[in-house]
């Protein structure tokens, strides 16, 4: 039999098994990368939604403080 030369196989059953194993591992790696990508997207969505909620809450508190301060100032001017 002719030995394997880069990219060419001898047609031996072992060559087919190696090719199948390589394809199987490549498929497993691709699947794992897809799972990692989905996990990162989930974390990113969580961080974004949490940050947005925190920013809205902080803005609400600031607005409430401004309103209270303006009411005090108005009451002091009226007195």
TAWORA-V214056 format. One record per run of one state. SS is the DSSP state (A for helix, B for strand, O for the rest). FROM is the first residue (numbers start at 1). TO is the last residue. Records with the same first field share a line. If there is no record, write none. Layout:
# TAWORA-V214056
SS = FROM-TO, FROM-TO
This chain:
# TAWORA-V214056
O = 1-4, 6-7, 9-12, 79-79
B = 5-5, 8-8
A = 13-78
